[in-house]
């Protein structure tokens, strides 16, 4: 993972320190044995089951591990995101907890 700092809970922390908070409240595993955790939504990548989505509580979510794990590519050194795309995102995003410094993205 990149060594960048992100803003989380009122302070600057390493990416893995921020992510750790979402993997503590384990729920019963899925039928295939994959772990599931009760956690708020804090990502730009999410899958929604329309039968369970609550407009009144959009932050209510779960995190699925095992076979359902995905990688947030900008947080990895080998992100392979074109530098132009990374810079465009950094200039236009408004709500990300990730540092907005376009020079640090895609390095």
Secondary structure, 3 states (H helix, E strand, C coil): CCCCEEEECCEEEEHHHHHHHHHCCEECCCCCCCCEEEEECCCCCCCCCCCCCCHHHCCEEEEECHHHCCCCHHHCCCCCCCHHHHHHHHHHCCCCCCCCCHHHCCC
